[in-house]
Amino acid sequence: MFDNKVRIALGTNNQAKRAAVVVATGIEPICYSVPSGVSDQPMTEDETILGAITRAKNVLAAEPEADFGLGLEGGLTYDSIHTMQWYLFSVCAAWDGKRLYVGKGLYFPIPHEIGEKLLQGGTELRHIIDELSSTIGSNHKEGAYGLFTNGRITRSDVFRDAVIAALTPFQSTFYK
């Protein structure tokens, strides 16, 4: 946990992501909706990481008094080597104006048909999950993780882990 005097700017108004930061740090972030510079549904690991980094840098520029800018991005990637499977994952980029670290959350297999439908374009995972779960705004709640695991893992859970991973080098003496 961070000292409560630390100011964290988060590059989104998404409630699942905000909750992840609160649980990971004990701090209520200053939230801004900033552009990621990538597609609404990142389909590669590189694109997802780039989106998180861009959000982290954009939000710190928008809130220069913050100690850290955090960019959280969810994306998909296809494992064409081992499993021939689509994976959903989360990334957190932490930027203090000088140093940048990226933490990644759980890589979670999703049904192949969903990955292929997303690859064709024209929709986002959140829309598919809203349809499957008969809800609206699932990406602000438990998300795909919650639907597929009956709530045992939530979107906020996996982003929490990515936030902890990205911020650890700023806190731990092992990284000095």
N, C-alpha and C positions, 0 to 999 in steps of 0.2 A: 504494500500500500504506500501511496505517496503522502507527503506532508500536505495538509489541507490548504496550504498557501500556494501550492502549485496550480497553475492555470493551464487547462487543456482545452484546445480548440478542436472540434470534431467537424469534419467536412461533410456533414449530412444532417438532416432532421429525422432520419429513420429511427423509430423508437426501439427496435431490437438492437440496433448498433449503439444507440445512446445507453441503453441498459447494460450492454456488454462493457462499455467503458466505466460505468459507475461500479459495477461488480469487480472489475479488474483493478481499479485504482482507488475506489472510495471517494472519487471526486465527480461532481456533476459537471460535465463538459459544457462549454459554450458552443452551441450548434449553429452551423451555417450550411446552407445548401450551396455547394461549390461544384463546378464542373470537374468531371473525371478525365475528360479528353479521350475517352474510349467509348465503344459502343455501349448501349444500355444493357446488353447481355454479353459480357466478355466470354469468348469461347476458347481461349488459350490461357495458359499460366502466365505467359509474358504480358498479354494484354491486361489481365487482372492485376498483376503487380504494378504495371505502369499506371493504371487507373488509381490504385491506392496511393502511389507516390505523388501523382498529380494532385489528388485531393488534399494530401497532407501539406504540400507546398502552397496550394491555393488558399487553404484555410488559415495557415499561419500568416500569409500575406494579408488576409482579410482581418485578422485579429493579431496584430504584431506584438501586443502586450502579453500574449500567451507564452508559456514556457515551451509548449509542444503543440505541433499540429499533427493530428491523426487523420489518416485516410483509410477508410475501411471499404473493401470491395469484395463482392462475392462473384465467383466465376465458375466456369466449367473447363475441364480439360479431358482429352481422350488419351488413354493409355494404349498406344498402338503396338507396344512391345510385349507386355506380359499378359494382360487380361482382356484386351480388346473391349474395354469398358469405359463409359463416361463417369467422371467424378465431379462432384460439387465440392468446392472448397472456399475458404475465406482467407483474406489477406489484410494485415494491418501494416501501414507504413507510418513510422514515427519520425518526425523531422523537428529539430530544434533550431534550424537556421544554419547549422554547421554540419551536424551529423545526421545520417539517415540509416535507420534500421528497418528491416521488414520481418514480420512474424507471420507464420502461416498456421491456420487452424486445421482441423481434421479434414482429410480427404475422404469423401463419402460416396460410395457408388450409387448412381441413380439408374432407374430403369432405362435400358438401351433405347427404347422407342422415344422417350422424352428427349434424350440427347440428340437423337437423329432429327427429331422435329425442330429442335432449337437450331441445329446446324443449317436447316433449310431457310431459317430467317423468318421475319415477320411476326415473331412473338418473343416474349421473355418467360423465364421460368416462373416468375411470380404469377403471371396470368394462367399458366397451366396448373399451378398449385392451387390458385383461387378456384379454378374450375373443378379440380379433383376433390377439393375439400368443401366445396359449396360455401365459400367465404369470400370476403373482400379484404384486401390488404394483408394477406398472409405474410408478406415480406416484412411487415412491421411487427409481426407476432412470432409464432413458432417456425414459420417457413416450411420449406420442403423437408428439412431434418425432422421437425416435429410431426409432420404428416406421415413420413415413412417409418418413424420409430414409435409412433403412438405417444409422442411427448417425452420420450426418455432422453432425447437430445434435442435441443432447440437451436434456432438460428443465433440467439444471443449467447448460448453456451460456446459455440465454435468461434464466434467473434471474440468472446472473452479471452479464450486461449491465445488467439492471434495477437490481441492487445498486450497481454502479459509478455508474450515472446518478444514483441517489437520494443517494448519499454524496458525490459530487463537490462540491456546494456547501458542504459542511462542511470540505473540504480545500483547495479552490482559492482563491487570493487574488483571483481575478476576481469572486468572489461577495461580497466583503467590503463 
